[in-house]
Amino acid sequence: MLNGAHATVAYLGYLKKYEYIHEAIKDEKIRETALNFHKECLKALNIKHGMEISSLEEYSKKVIKRFENSYLQDVVSRVGRDPIRKLSNKDRLVSPLKLCLEYNLEYATIAKGIAAGLLFNSEDDAKAKEVQELIKAEGLRKTINKVCGIENEKVIDLIIENYEQLKNN
């Protein structure tokens, strides 16, 4: 829940040219996305692990407060670094998406985070460059399949839709 939202805030913050996480989380649309990411995740965690929704909501509030902490000077490019790992099948974004799919829960915001991660192209990040080269060489659909390990066409279509929206804004 923490790492997936953190990466999502970083990727969306990168697209809006924020330098720090605390700046990005002040952006109302990014903040709303982080909160919705948590809502999707906590429903799945509640079902899988029997964790109390109220406890998960409290944790979500603490996480958002941490993102707001300007003393951390948490740089967007650092948090987003290595999207190949962060977008992989068992990591912070795809893992909660798969859990939501397993329990037939909403996952649209998580898909948006994945789409934003596919657009991350920080100059000093070789893995981000690799993703961009893969998209150029093989196309977005195959890149989603290779990097994220996602095969569900409906999910891939949603990620592509979000990717195009984010790319054009």
DSSP file (Angstrom, degrees, kcal/mol; ACC not computed):
  #  RESIDUE AA STRUCTURE BP1 BP2  ACC     N-H-->O    O-->H-N    N-H-->O    O-->H-N    TCO  KAPPA ALPHA  PHI   PSI    X-CA   Y-CA   Z-CA
    1    1 A M     >        0   0    0      0, 0.0     4,-1.6     0, 0.0     5,-0.2   0.000 360.0 360.0 360.0 -46.5    0.0    0.0    0.0
    2    2 A L  H  >  +     0   0    0      2,-0.2     4,-2.5     1,-0.2     5,-0.2   0.972 360.0  42.0 -65.8 -55.3    2.8    2.4    0.9
    3    3 A N  H  > S+     0   0    0      1,-0.2     4,-2.5     2,-0.2     5,-0.2   0.861 114.0  51.0 -66.7 -37.3    5.2    1.6   -1.9
    4    4 A G  H  > S+     0   0    0      2,-0.2     4,-2.2     1,-0.2    -1,-0.2   0.927 114.7  42.5 -66.2 -44.7    2.6    1.4   -4.6
    5    5 A A  H  X S+     0   0    0     -4,-1.6     4,-2.8     2,-0.2     5,-0.2   0.886 113.0  54.6 -67.3 -37.9    1.1    4.7   -3.8
    6    6 A H  H  X S+     0   0    0     -4,-2.5     4,-2.2     2,-0.2    -2,-0.2   0.935 110.9  44.6 -60.7 -47.6    4.6    6.2   -3.3
    7    7 A A  H  X S+     0   0    0     -4,-2.5     4,-2.9     2,-0.2     5,-0.2   0.904 112.5  52.2 -63.7 -41.9    5.6    5.1   -6.8
    8    8 A T  H  X S+     0   0    0     -4,-2.2     4,-2.6     2,-0.2     5,-0.3   0.923 109.7  48.2 -61.4 -45.1    2.3    6.3   -8.3
    9    9 A V  H  X S+     0   0    0     -4,-2.8     4,-2.6     1,-0.2    -1,-0.2   0.906 113.1  49.7 -60.8 -41.3    2.7    9.8   -6.7
   10   10 A A  H  X S+     0   0    0     -4,-2.2     4,-2.7    -5,-0.2    -2,-0.2   0.938 112.2  46.1 -63.5 -47.1    6.3    9.8   -8.1
   11   11 A Y  H  X S+     0   0    0     -4,-2.9     4,-1.8     2,-0.2    -2,-0.2   0.912 117.2  42.9 -65.9 -42.6    5.3    8.8  -11.6
   12   12 A L  H  X S+     0   0    0     -4,-2.6     4,-1.4    -5,-0.2    -1,-0.2   0.890 114.2  52.2 -69.2 -38.1    2.4   11.3  -11.7
   13   13 A G  H  <>S+     0   0    0     -4,-2.6     5,-2.9    -5,-0.3    -2,-0.2   0.889 106.9  53.2 -62.8 -39.8    4.6   14.0  -10.1
   14   14 A Y  H ><5S+     0   0    0     -4,-2.7     3,-1.6     1,-0.2    -1,-0.2   0.924 106.5  52.5 -59.2 -45.4    7.3   13.3  -12.8
   15   15 A L  H 3<5S+     0   0    0     -4,-1.8    -1,-0.2     1,-0.3    -2,-0.2   0.807 112.4  45.2 -63.2 -29.0    4.7   13.9  -15.5
   16   16 A K  T 3<5S-     0   0    0     -4,-1.4    -1,-0.3    -3,-0.1    -2,-0.2   0.302 117.6-114.9 -97.6   8.7    3.7   17.2  -13.9
   17   17 A K  T < 5 +     0   0    0     -3,-1.6     2,-0.3     1,-0.2    -3,-0.2   0.773  58.3 157.0  66.3  31.0    7.4   18.2  -13.5
   18   18 A Y      < -     0   0    0     -5,-2.9    -1,-0.2     1,-0.1    -2,-0.1  -0.624  32.1-156.6 -80.1 146.5    7.4   18.2   -9.7
   19   19 A E  S    S+     0   0    0     -2,-0.3    57,-2.6     1,-0.1    58,-0.4   0.826  72.1  40.3 -90.0 -35.9   10.8   17.7   -8.1
   20   20 A Y  B  > S-A   75   0A   0     55,-0.3     4,-2.1    56,-0.1     3,-0.5  -0.838  73.1-127.8-120.4 151.8    9.7   16.4   -4.7
   21   21 A I  H  > S+     0   0    0     53,-3.0     4,-2.7    -2,-0.3     5,-0.2   0.890 110.8  58.3 -59.5 -41.5    7.0   14.0   -3.4
   22   22 A H  H  4 S+     0   0    0     52,-0.3     4,-0.4     1,-0.2    -1,-0.2   0.801 108.4  46.7 -64.5 -26.1    5.8   16.6   -0.9
   23   23 A E  H >> S+     0   0    0     -3,-0.5     3,-0.7     2,-0.2     4,-0.6   0.906 112.3  49.6 -75.5 -44.2    5.1   19.0   -3.9
   24   24 A A  H >< S+     0   0    0     -4,-2.1     3,-1.4     1,-0.2     7,-0.3   0.894 105.9  55.3 -62.7 -41.4    3.4   16.3   -5.9
   25   25 A I  T 3< S+     0   0    0     -4,-2.7    -1,-0.2     1,-0.3    -2,-0.2   0.705  98.7  63.2 -69.9 -17.7    1.1   15.2   -3.1
   26   26 A K  T <4 S+     0   0    0     -3,-0.7     2,-0.5    -4,-0.4    -1,-0.3   0.709  79.6  98.0 -75.4 -19.9   -0.2   18.8   -2.8
   27   27 A D  S <X S-     0   0    0     -3,-1.4     4,-2.9    -4,-0.6     5,-0.2  -0.584  77.1-140.5 -69.0 120.9   -1.5   18.5   -6.3
   28   28 A E  H  > S+     0   0    0     -2,-0.5     4,-2.4     1,-0.2     5,-0.2   0.846  97.9  48.9 -58.2 -38.9   -5.2   17.7   -5.8
   29   29 A K  H  > S+     0   0    0      2,-0.2     4,-1.9     1,-0.2    -1,-0.2   0.897 113.8  45.9 -69.7 -39.1   -5.4   15.3   -8.7
   30   30 A I  H  > S+     0   0    0     -6,-0.2     4,-2.5    -3,-0.2    -2,-0.2   0.914 113.0  50.5 -68.7 -41.9   -2.3   13.4   -7.6
   31   31 A R  H  X S+     0   0    0     -4,-2.9     4,-2.5    -7,-0.3    -2,-0.2   0.928 110.2  49.8 -60.1 -46.0   -3.5   13.3   -4.0
   32   32 A E  H  X S+     0   0    0     -4,-2.4     4,-2.5    -5,-0.2    -1,-0.2   0.892 110.2  51.3 -60.6 -40.2   -6.9   12.0   -5.1
   33   33 A T  H  X S+     0   0    0     -4,-1.9     4,-2.6     2,-0.2    -1,-0.2   0.921 109.6  49.4 -63.9 -44.1   -5.2    9.3   -7.1
   34   34 A A  H  X S+     0   0    0     -4,-2.5     4,-2.2     2,-0.2    -2,-0.2   0.915 112.5  47.9 -61.3 -43.1   -3.0    8.2   -4.1
   35   35 A L  H  X S+     0   0    0     -4,-2.5     4,-2.2     2,-0.2    -2,-0.2   0.908 113.1  47.4 -65.1 -41.6   -6.1    8.1   -1.9
   36   36 A N  H  X S+     0   0    0     -4,-2.5     4,-2.4     2,-0.2    -2,-0.2   0.863 107.8  56.3 -68.0 -35.3   -8.0    6.0   -4.5
   37   37 A F  H  X S+     0   0    0     -4,-2.6     4,-2.4     1,-0.2    -2,-0.2   0.943 109.1  47.4 -57.0 -47.8   -5.0    3.8   -4.9
   38   38 A H  H  X S+     0   0    0     -4,-2.2     4,-3.2     1,-0.2     5,-0.2   0.906 108.6  54.2 -61.2 -42.7   -5.2    3.1   -1.1
   39   39 A K  H  X S+     0   0    0     -4,-2.2     4,-1.4     1,-0.2    -1,-0.2   0.916 110.3  46.4 -59.6 -42.9   -9.0    2.5   -1.3
   40   40 A E  H  X S+     0   0    0     -4,-2.4     4,-1.3     1,-0.2    -1,-0.2   0.934 116.3  45.2 -64.6 -44.9   -8.5   -0.2   -3.9
   41   41 A C  H  X S+     0   0    0     -4,-2.4     4,-2.7     1,-0.2     5,-0.2   0.907 108.2  55.0 -65.3 -43.4   -5.7   -1.8   -2.1
   42   42 A L  H  X S+     0   0    0     -4,-3.2     4,-2.2     1,-0.2    -1,-0.2   0.824 103.6  55.1 -68.6 -28.8   -7.2   -1.8    1.3
   43   43 A K  H  X S+     0   0    0     -4,-1.4     4,-1.9    -5,-0.2    -1,-0.2   0.928 111.7  44.8 -64.1 -43.2  -10.3   -3.6    0.1
   44   44 A A  H  X S+     0   0    0     -4,-1.3     4,-2.9     2,-0.2     5,-0.2   0.904 113.2  49.7 -67.1 -41.3   -8.2   -6.4   -1.2
   45   45 A L  H  X S+     0   0    0     -4,-2.7     4,-2.5     1,-0.2     6,-1.0   0.867 108.0  55.2 -65.2 -35.9   -6.0   -6.5    1.9
   46   46 A N  H  X S+     0   0    0     -4,-2.2     4,-1.3    -5,-0.2    -1,-0.2   0.928 113.7  40.4 -60.5 -46.0   -9.1   -6.7    4.0
   47   47 A I  H  < S+     0   0    0     -4,-1.9    -2,-0.2     2,-0.2    -1,-0.2   0.953 120.2  42.4 -69.6 -49.4  -10.3   -9.8    2.1
   48   48 A K  H  < S+     0   0    0     -4,-2.9    -2,-0.2     1,-0.2    -3,-0.2   0.915 132.2  19.0 -66.5 -44.8   -7.0  -11.5    1.8
   49   49 A H  H  < S-     0   0    0     -4,-2.5    -1,-0.2    -5,-0.2    -3,-0.2   0.445  96.6-120.4-111.0  -1.2   -5.6  -11.0    5.3
   50   50 A G     <  +     0   0    0     -4,-1.3    -4,-0.2    -5,-0.4     2,-0.2   0.752  53.3 165.0  67.9  22.9   -8.7  -10.1    7.3
   51   51 A M        -     0   0    0     -6,-1.0    -1,-0.2     1,-0.1     2,-0.2  -0.495  44.2-103.5 -74.4 142.0   -7.3   -6.8    8.2
   52   52 A E     >  -     0   0    0     -2,-0.2     4,-2.2     1,-0.1     5,-0.2  -0.437  18.7-139.1 -67.3 132.8   -9.7   -4.2    9.6
   53   53 A I  H  > S+     0   0    0      1,-0.2     4,-2.7     2,-0.2     5,-0.2   0.906 103.6  55.0 -57.9 -43.2  -10.7   -1.5    7.1
   54   54 A S  H  > S+     0   0    0      1,-0.2     4,-2.0     2,-0.2    -1,-0.2   0.883 108.2  48.2 -62.0 -38.4  -10.5    1.1    9.8
   55   55 A S  H  > S+     0   0    0      2,-0.2     4,-2.2     1,-0.2    -1,-0.2   0.904 112.2  49.0 -66.8 -41.2   -6.9    0.2   10.6
   56   56 A L  H  X S+     0   0    0     -4,-2.2     4,-2.3     2,-0.2    -2,-0.2   0.877 109.8  51.9 -66.1 -37.6   -6.0    0.2    7.0
   57   57 A E  H  X S+     0   0    0     -4,-2.7     4,-2.0     2,-0.2    -1,-0.2   0.891 109.1  50.4 -66.1 -39.0   -7.6    3.7    6.6
   58   58 A E  H  X S+     0   0    0     -4,-2.0     4,-1.9     2,-0.2    -2,-0.2   0.913 110.3  49.7 -62.9 -42.6   -5.6    5.0    9.5
   59   59 A Y  H  X S+     0   0    0     -4,-2.2     4,-2.4     1,-0.2    -2,-0.2   0.905 107.5  55.0 -62.5 -41.1   -2.4    3.6    8.0
   60   60 A S  H  X S+     0   0    0     -4,-2.3     4,-2.4     1,-0.2    -1,-0.2   0.908 106.5  50.9 -58.1 -43.6   -3.4    5.3    4.7
   61   61 A K  H  X S+     0   0    0     -4,-2.0     4,-2.2     1,-0.2    -1,-0.2   0.901 110.0  49.8 -61.8 -41.1   -3.7    8.7    6.5
   62   62 A K  H  X S+     0   0    0     -4,-1.9     4,-2.1     2,-0.2    -2,-0.2   0.893 109.9  51.2 -64.4 -39.9   -0.2    8.2    8.0
   63   63 A V  H  X S+     0   0    0     -4,-2.4     4,-2.3     2,-0.2    -2,-0.2   0.928 109.9  48.6 -63.9 -45.6    1.3    7.3    4.6
   64   64 A I  H  X S+     0   0    0     -4,-2.4     4,-1.6     1,-0.2    -2,-0.2   0.907 110.0  52.4 -62.9 -41.3   -0.2   10.5    3.0
   65   65 A K  H  X S+     0   0    0     -4,-2.2     4,-0.6     1,-0.2    -1,-0.2   0.891 107.8  52.2 -60.3 -39.0    1.1   12.6    5.9
   66   66 A R  H >< S+     0   0    0     -4,-2.1     3,-1.1     1,-0.2    -2,-0.2   0.917 106.8  52.3 -63.0 -42.7    4.5   11.1    5.3
   67   67 A F  H 3< S+     0   0    0     -4,-2.3   -42,-0.2     1,-0.3    -1,-0.2   0.843 107.3  54.2 -60.6 -32.5    4.3   12.0    1.6
   68   68 A E  H 3< S+     0   0    0     -4,-1.6     2,-0.8    -5,-0.2    -1,-0.3   0.624  79.2 112.2 -76.3 -14.0    3.5   15.6    2.7
   69   69 A N    X<  -     0   0    0     -3,-1.1     3,-1.2    -4,-0.6     4,-0.4  -0.473  46.3-172.1 -70.7 104.3    6.6   15.9    4.9
   70   70 A S  G >  S+     0   0    0     -2,-0.8     3,-0.8     1,-0.2    -1,-0.2   0.695  78.3  71.2 -71.2 -18.4    8.8   18.4    3.2
   71   71 A Y  G 3  S+     0   0    0      1,-0.2    -1,-0.2     2,-0.1    -2,-0.1   0.748  88.3  63.6 -69.2 -22.2   11.7   17.7    5.6
   72   72 A L  G <  S-     0   0    0     -3,-1.2    -1,-0.2    -6,-0.2     3,-0.2   0.776  85.7-156.2 -72.1 -24.8   12.2   14.3    3.9
   73   73 A Q    <   -     0   0    0     -3,-0.8     2,-0.7    -4,-0.4    -3,-0.1   0.907  18.7-174.5  47.4  46.8   13.1   16.0    0.6
   74   74 A D        -     0   0    0     -5,-0.4   -53,-3.0    -7,-0.1   -52,-0.3  -0.645  16.7-138.2 -78.3 111.0   12.0   12.8   -1.2
   75   75 A V  B >>  -A   20   0A   0     -2,-0.7     4,-2.2   -55,-0.2     3,-0.6  -0.535   4.0-138.6 -80.4 131.6   12.9   13.3   -4.8
   76   76 A V  H 3> S+     0   0    0    -57,-2.6     4,-2.3    -2,-0.3     5,-0.2   0.886 103.5  53.3 -53.1 -45.7   10.4   12.2   -7.4
   77   77 A S  H 3> S+     0   0    0    -58,-0.4     4,-0.8     1,-0.2    -1,-0.3   0.825 109.1  49.5 -65.7 -30.4   13.1   10.7   -9.7
   78   78 A R  H <4 S+     0   0    0     -3,-0.6     3,-0.4     2,-0.2    -1,-0.2   0.929 111.9  46.9 -71.1 -45.5   14.5    8.7   -6.8
   79   79 A V  H  < S+     0   0    0     -4,-2.2    -2,-0.2     1,-0.2    -1,-0.2   0.866 117.1  44.0 -65.5 -35.9   11.2    7.2   -5.8
   80   80 A G  H  < S+     0   0    0     -4,-2.3    -1,-0.2    -5,-0.2    -2,-0.2   0.633  86.7 127.9 -82.3 -14.0   10.3    6.4   -9.4
   81   81 A R     <  +     0   0    0     -4,-0.8     5,-0.1    -3,-0.4    -3,-0.1  -0.034  65.9  20.9 -50.0 143.2   13.7    5.0  -10.2
   82   82 A D    >>  +     0   0    0      3,-0.1     4,-2.2     1,-0.1     3,-0.7   0.963  63.4 179.1  64.9  60.0   13.9    1.5  -11.8
   83   83 A P  H 3> S+     0   0    0      0, 0.0     4,-2.1     0, 0.0     5,-0.1   0.751  74.9  68.8 -63.4 -22.0   10.4    1.2  -13.3
   84   84 A I  H 34 S+     0   0    0      2,-0.2     4,-0.1     1,-0.2    -2,-0.1   0.934 108.9  36.1 -61.5 -42.6   11.3   -2.3  -14.6
   85   85 A R  H X4 S+     0   0    0     -3,-0.7     3,-1.4     1,-0.2    -1,-0.2   0.928 118.4  49.8 -72.4 -45.8   11.5   -3.6  -11.1
   86   86 A K  H 3< S+     0   0    0     -4,-2.2     7,-0.8     1,-0.3     8,-0.4   0.730 114.7  44.5 -70.6 -21.1    8.6   -1.5   -9.7
   87   87 A L  T 3< S+     0   0    0     -4,-2.1    -1,-0.3    -5,-0.2    -2,-0.2   0.331  90.0 121.2-100.0   5.5    6.3   -2.5  -12.6
   88   88 A S  S X  S-     0   0    0     -3,-1.4     3,-1.8    -4,-0.1     6,-0.6  -0.201  79.8 -97.7 -72.0 165.1    7.2   -6.1  -12.4
   89   89 A N  T 3  S+     0   0    0     58,-0.4     9,-0.2     1,-0.3    -1,-0.1   0.713 118.7  34.2 -56.4 -30.0    4.7   -8.9  -11.8
   90   90 A K  T 3  S+     0   0    0     -5,-0.1    -1,-0.3     4,-0.1     2,-0.1   0.111 102.3  93.3-116.4  22.3    5.3   -9.3   -8.0
   91   91 A D  S <> S-     0   0    0     -3,-1.8     4,-2.0    -6,-0.1    -5,-0.1  -0.278  91.7 -62.4-110.1-164.3    6.1   -5.7   -7.0
   92   92 A R  T  4 S+     0   0    0      1,-0.2   -88,-0.1     2,-0.2    -5,-0.1   0.545 123.6  27.2 -62.0 -19.3    4.3   -2.6   -5.7
   93   93 A L  T  > S+     0   0    0     -7,-0.8     4,-1.3    -5,-0.3    -1,-0.2   0.798 122.9  41.0-111.1 -47.2    1.9   -1.9   -8.5
   94   94 A V  H  > S+     0   0    0     -6,-0.6     4,-2.8    -8,-0.4     5,-0.2   0.866 108.7  61.1 -73.8 -35.5    1.1   -5.1  -10.4
   95   95 A S  H  X S+     0   0    0     -4,-2.0     4,-1.9    -7,-0.3    -1,-0.2   0.936 107.8  42.2 -59.4 -48.8    0.8   -7.2   -7.2
   96   96 A P  H  > S+     0   0    0      0, 0.0     4,-2.3     0, 0.0    -1,-0.2   0.862 112.7  55.4 -67.4 -30.9   -2.1   -5.2   -5.7
   97   97 A L  H  X S+     0   0    0     -4,-1.3     4,-2.4     2,-0.2    -2,-0.2   0.939 108.1  48.2 -62.4 -45.4   -3.7   -5.1   -9.2
   98   98 A K  H  X S+     0   0    0     -4,-2.8     4,-2.5     1,-0.2    -1,-0.2   0.870 109.8  52.7 -62.9 -36.6   -3.6   -8.9   -9.4
   99   99 A L  H  X S+     0   0    0     -4,-1.9     4,-1.7    -5,-0.2    -1,-0.2   0.908 108.8  49.6 -65.2 -41.7   -5.1   -9.1   -5.9
  100  100 A C  H  <>S+     0   0    0     -4,-2.3     5,-3.2     1,-0.2     4,-0.3   0.906 111.2  49.6 -62.9 -41.5   -7.9   -6.8   -6.9
  101  101 A L  H ><5S+     0   0    0     -4,-2.4     3,-1.3     3,-0.2    -2,-0.2   0.919 107.2  55.1 -61.5 -43.3   -8.5   -9.0  -10.0
  102  102 A E  H 3<5S+     0   0    0     -4,-2.5    -1,-0.2     1,-0.3    -2,-0.2   0.865 115.7  37.4 -58.4 -37.9   -8.5  -12.1   -7.8
  103  103 A Y  T 3<5S-     0   0    0     -4,-1.7    -1,-0.3    -5,-0.1    -2,-0.2   0.266 112.9-115.5-100.4  11.0  -11.3  -10.7   -5.6
  104  104 A N  T < 5 +     0   0    0     -3,-1.3     2,-0.2    -4,-0.3    -3,-0.2   0.909  66.0 147.3  57.1  46.2  -13.2   -9.0   -8.4
  105  105 A L      < -     0   0    0     -5,-3.2    -1,-0.2    -6,-0.1     2,-0.1  -0.675  56.3 -81.9-109.1 163.6  -12.5   -5.5   -7.0
  106  106 A E        +     0   0    0     -2,-0.2    -1,-0.1     1,-0.1     4,-0.0  -0.360  45.5 165.3 -62.6 140.4  -12.0   -2.2   -8.6
  107  107 A Y     >  +     0   0    0     -7,-0.1     4,-2.3     2,-0.1     5,-0.2   0.194  34.8 117.0-142.5  14.8   -8.4   -1.6   -9.9
  108  108 A A  H  > S+     0   0    0      1,-0.2     4,-1.6     2,-0.2     5,-0.1   0.856  79.7  48.4 -60.2 -38.6   -8.7    1.5  -12.2
  109  109 A T  H  > S+     0   0    0      2,-0.2     4,-2.0     1,-0.2    -1,-0.2   0.885 109.8  51.5 -72.2 -37.2   -6.5    3.7  -10.1
  110  110 A I  H  > S+     0   0    0      1,-0.2     4,-2.0     2,-0.2    -2,-0.2   0.914 108.5  52.6 -62.8 -41.5   -3.8    1.0   -9.8
  111  111 A A  H  X S+     0   0    0     -4,-2.3     4,-2.4     1,-0.2    -1,-0.2   0.869 106.7  53.6 -60.9 -36.8   -3.9    0.7  -13.6
  112  112 A K  H  X S+     0   0    0     -4,-1.6     4,-2.5     2,-0.2    -1,-0.2   0.899 106.5  51.9 -64.4 -40.4   -3.4    4.4  -13.8
  113  113 A G  H  X S+     0   0    0     -4,-2.0     4,-2.0     2,-0.2    -2,-0.2   0.894 109.8  49.0 -62.1 -40.2   -0.3    4.2  -11.6
  114  114 A I  H  X S+     0   0    0     -4,-2.0     4,-1.8     2,-0.2    -2,-0.2   0.923 110.4  51.1 -64.6 -44.4    1.1    1.5  -13.9
  115  115 A A  H  X S+     0   0    0     -4,-2.4     4,-0.7     1,-0.2    -2,-0.2   0.914 109.8  49.6 -59.1 -43.7    0.4    3.6  -17.0
  116  116 A A  H >X S+     0   0    0     -4,-2.5     3,-0.8     1,-0.2     4,-0.6   0.886 107.9  54.6 -63.4 -38.4    2.2    6.6  -15.3
  117  117 A G  H >< S+     0   0    0     -4,-2.0     3,-0.7     1,-0.2    -1,-0.2   0.846 102.9  56.1 -63.0 -34.1    5.1    4.3  -14.6
  118  118 A L  H 3< S+     0   0    0     -4,-1.8    -1,-0.2     1,-0.2    -2,-0.2   0.692 107.3  50.4 -71.1 -17.8    5.3    3.3  -18.2
  119  119 A L  H << S+     0   0    0     -3,-0.8     2,-0.3    -4,-0.7    -1,-0.2   0.526  81.1 116.0 -93.8  -8.8    5.7    7.0  -19.0
  120  120 A F    <<  +     0   0    0     -3,-0.7    12,-0.2    -4,-0.6    11,-0.1  -0.460  31.0 162.7 -66.0 123.7    8.5    7.6  -16.5
  121  121 A N        +     0   0    0     -2,-0.3    -1,-0.1    10,-0.1     2,-0.1  -0.322  10.1 179.0-142.8  52.7   11.6    8.6  -18.5
  122  122 A S    >   -     0   0    0      1,-0.1     3,-1.8   -45,-0.1     7,-0.2  -0.359  32.1-128.9 -63.0 134.4   14.0   10.2  -16.0
  123  123 A E  T 3  S+     0   0    0      1,-0.3    -1,-0.1    -2,-0.1     6,-0.0   0.814 104.4  45.1 -55.4 -37.3   17.2   11.2  -17.7
  124  124 A D  T 3  S+     0   0    0      1,-0.1     2,-0.6     4,-0.0    -1,-0.3   0.162  91.7  95.0 -97.9  20.0   19.5    9.5  -15.2
  125  125 A D    <>  -     0   0    0     -3,-1.8     4,-1.9     1,-0.2     3,-0.2  -0.892  49.2-172.2-117.7 103.8   17.6    6.2  -15.0
  126  126 A A  H  > S+     0   0    0     -2,-0.6     4,-2.0     1,-0.2    -1,-0.2   0.847  88.6  54.1 -61.3 -35.8   18.9    3.5  -17.3
  127  127 A K  H  > S+     0   0    0      2,-0.2     4,-1.9     1,-0.2    -1,-0.2   0.856 106.4  51.7 -70.0 -34.2   16.0    1.2  -16.5
  128  128 A A  H  > S+     0   0    0     -3,-0.2     4,-2.1     2,-0.2    -1,-0.2   0.906 109.4  50.5 -65.1 -41.0   13.5    3.9  -17.4
  129  129 A K  H  X S+     0   0    0     -4,-1.9     4,-2.6     1,-0.2    -2,-0.2   0.887 106.5  55.6 -62.8 -39.1   15.3    4.3  -20.7
  130  130 A E  H  X S+     0   0    0     -4,-2.0     4,-2.4     1,-0.2    -1,-0.2   0.915 107.1  49.3 -59.3 -43.8   15.0    0.5  -21.2
  131  131 A V  H  X S+     0   0    0     -4,-1.9     4,-2.4     1,-0.2    -1,-0.2   0.930 111.2  49.3 -61.8 -45.0   11.3    0.7  -20.8
  132  132 A Q  H  X S+     0   0    0     -4,-2.1     4,-2.1     1,-0.2    -2,-0.2   0.893 111.5  48.9 -63.1 -39.9   11.0    3.5  -23.3
  133  133 A E  H  X S+     0   0    0     -4,-2.6     4,-2.8     2,-0.2    -1,-0.2   0.889 110.2  51.6 -65.7 -39.5   13.2    1.6  -25.8
  134  134 A L  H  X>S+     0   0    0     -4,-2.4     4,-3.1     2,-0.2     5,-0.6   0.906 108.6  50.9 -64.0 -41.8   11.0   -1.5  -25.4
  135  135 A I  H  X5S+     0   0    0     -4,-2.4     4,-1.7     3,-0.2    -2,-0.2   0.925 113.5  45.9 -61.0 -44.1    7.9    0.6  -26.0
  136  136 A K  H  <5S+     0   0    0     -4,-2.1    -2,-0.2     1,-0.2    -1,-0.2   0.917 119.8  39.5 -63.0 -44.4    9.5    2.0  -29.2
  137  137 A A  H  <5S+     0   0    0     -4,-2.8    -2,-0.2    -5,-0.1    -3,-0.2   0.880 134.6  14.9 -76.6 -39.7   10.7   -1.4  -30.4
  138  138 A E  H  <5S-     0   0    0     -4,-3.1     4,-0.5    -5,-0.2    -3,-0.2   0.512 104.4-112.2-119.4  -7.2    7.8   -3.7  -29.5
  139  139 A G     X< -     0   0    0     -4,-1.7     4,-1.7    -5,-0.6    -1,-0.2  -0.033  34.0 -78.6  90.9 161.5    4.8   -1.4  -28.7
  140  140 A L  H  > S+     0   0    0      2,-0.2     4,-2.7     1,-0.2     5,-0.2   0.897 123.5  55.2 -66.8 -43.6    3.0   -0.6  -25.5
  141  141 A R  H  > S+     0   0    0      1,-0.2     4,-1.9     2,-0.2    -1,-0.2   0.934 112.1  42.5 -58.8 -49.0    0.9   -3.8  -25.4
  142  142 A K  H  > S+     0   0    0     -4,-0.5     4,-2.9     1,-0.2    -1,-0.2   0.854 112.6  54.9 -67.6 -34.4    3.9   -6.1  -25.6
  143  143 A T  H  X>S+     0   0    0     -4,-1.7     4,-3.2     2,-0.2     5,-0.6   0.922 106.7  50.3 -64.9 -43.0    5.8   -4.0  -23.1
  144  144 A I  I  X>S+     0   0    0     -4,-2.7     4,-1.6     1,-0.2     6,-1.1   0.922 113.7  46.5 -58.9 -43.5    3.0   -4.2  -20.6
  145  145 A N  I  X5S+     0   0    0     -4,-1.9     4,-1.0    -5,-0.2    -2,-0.2   0.930 118.7  40.1 -65.1 -45.6    3.1   -8.0  -21.0
  146  146 A K  I  <5S+     0   0    0     -4,-2.9    -2,-0.2     2,-0.2    -3,-0.2   0.940 124.8  33.9 -70.6 -48.8    6.9   -8.3  -20.8
  147  147 A V  I  <5S+     0   0    0     -4,-3.2   -58,-0.4    -5,-0.2    -3,-0.2   0.924 132.3  28.2 -76.1 -45.0    7.6   -5.8  -18.0
  148  148 A C  I  <<S-     0   0    0     -4,-1.6    -3,-0.2    -5,-0.6    -2,-0.2   0.664  93.1-131.9 -93.4 -18.5    4.4   -6.3  -15.9
  149  149 A G     << +     0   0    0     -4,-1.0     2,-0.5    -5,-0.6    -4,-0.2   0.748  53.7 150.6  71.2  22.4    3.6   -9.9  -16.7
  150  150 A I        +     0   0    0     -6,-1.1    -1,-0.3     1,-0.1    -2,-0.1  -0.767  18.5 165.4 -92.2 129.9    0.0   -8.9  -17.4
  151  151 A E        +     0   0    0     -2,-0.5     2,-0.4    -3,-0.1    -1,-0.1   0.577  39.9 110.8-114.9 -18.6   -1.9  -11.0  -19.9
  152  152 A N     >  -     0   0    0      1,-0.2     4,-2.6     2,-0.1     5,-0.2  -0.456  57.0-153.3 -64.9 115.9   -5.5  -10.0  -19.3
  153  153 A E  H  > S+     0   0    0     -2,-0.4     4,-2.8     1,-0.2     5,-0.2   0.852  92.2  54.9 -62.7 -37.1   -6.5   -8.0  -22.4
  154  154 A K  H  > S+     0   0    0      2,-0.2     4,-1.8     1,-0.2    -1,-0.2   0.910 111.5  44.9 -63.0 -41.6   -9.1   -6.0  -20.5
  155  155 A V  H  > S+     0   0    0      2,-0.2     4,-2.5     1,-0.2    -2,-0.2   0.925 112.9  50.3 -68.0 -45.4   -6.5   -4.8  -18.0
  156  156 A I  H  X S+     0   0    0     -4,-2.6     4,-2.7     1,-0.2    -2,-0.2   0.914 109.2  52.4 -59.2 -42.9   -4.0   -4.1  -20.7
  157  157 A D  H  X S+     0   0    0     -4,-2.8     4,-2.5     1,-0.2    -1,-0.2   0.898 109.5  49.1 -60.2 -40.9   -6.6   -2.0  -22.6
  158  158 A L  H  X S+     0   0    0     -4,-1.8     4,-2.4     2,-0.2    -1,-0.2   0.904 111.1  49.3 -66.5 -41.1   -7.3    0.0  -19.4
  159  159 A I  H  X S+     0   0    0     -4,-2.5     4,-2.7     2,-0.2    -2,-0.2   0.926 112.2  48.5 -62.7 -44.0   -3.6    0.6  -18.8
  160  160 A I  H  X S+     0   0    0     -4,-2.7     4,-2.6     2,-0.2    -2,-0.2   0.906 109.9  51.9 -63.4 -41.9   -3.2    1.7  -22.5
  161  161 A E  H  X S+     0   0    0     -4,-2.5     4,-2.1     1,-0.2    -1,-0.2   0.930 113.2  44.3 -59.2 -46.4   -6.2    4.0  -22.2
  162  162 A N  H  X S+     0   0    0     -4,-2.4     4,-2.9     2,-0.2     5,-0.3   0.899 111.1  54.8 -64.8 -41.0   -4.7    5.6  -19.1
  163  163 A Y  H  X S+     0   0    0     -4,-2.7     4,-2.7     1,-0.2    -2,-0.2   0.936 109.5  46.4 -57.3 -49.2   -1.3    5.8  -20.7
  164  164 A E  H  X S+     0   0    0     -4,-2.6     4,-1.8     2,-0.2    -1,-0.2   0.898 113.1  49.5 -63.4 -41.4   -2.7    7.7  -23.7
  165  165 A Q  H  < S+     0   0    0     -4,-2.1     4,-0.5    -5,-0.2    -2,-0.2   0.934 114.9  43.6 -63.0 -46.7   -4.7   10.1  -21.5
  166  166 A L  H >< S+     0   0    0     -4,-2.9     3,-0.8     1,-0.2    -2,-0.2   0.889 112.8  52.6 -66.7 -39.4   -1.6   10.8  -19.3
  167  167 A K  H 3< S+     0   0    0     -4,-2.7    -1,-0.2    -5,-0.3    -2,-0.2   0.852 111.0  47.0 -64.6 -35.4    0.7   11.2  -22.3
  168  168 A N  T 3<        0   0    0     -4,-1.8    -1,-0.2     1,-0.2    -2,-0.2   0.444 360.0 360.0 -90.1  -0.6   -1.6   13.7  -24.0
  169  169 A N    <         0   0    0     -3,-0.8    -1,-0.2    -4,-0.5    -2,-0.2   0.425 360.0 360.0-104.0 360.0   -2.2   15.9  -20.9
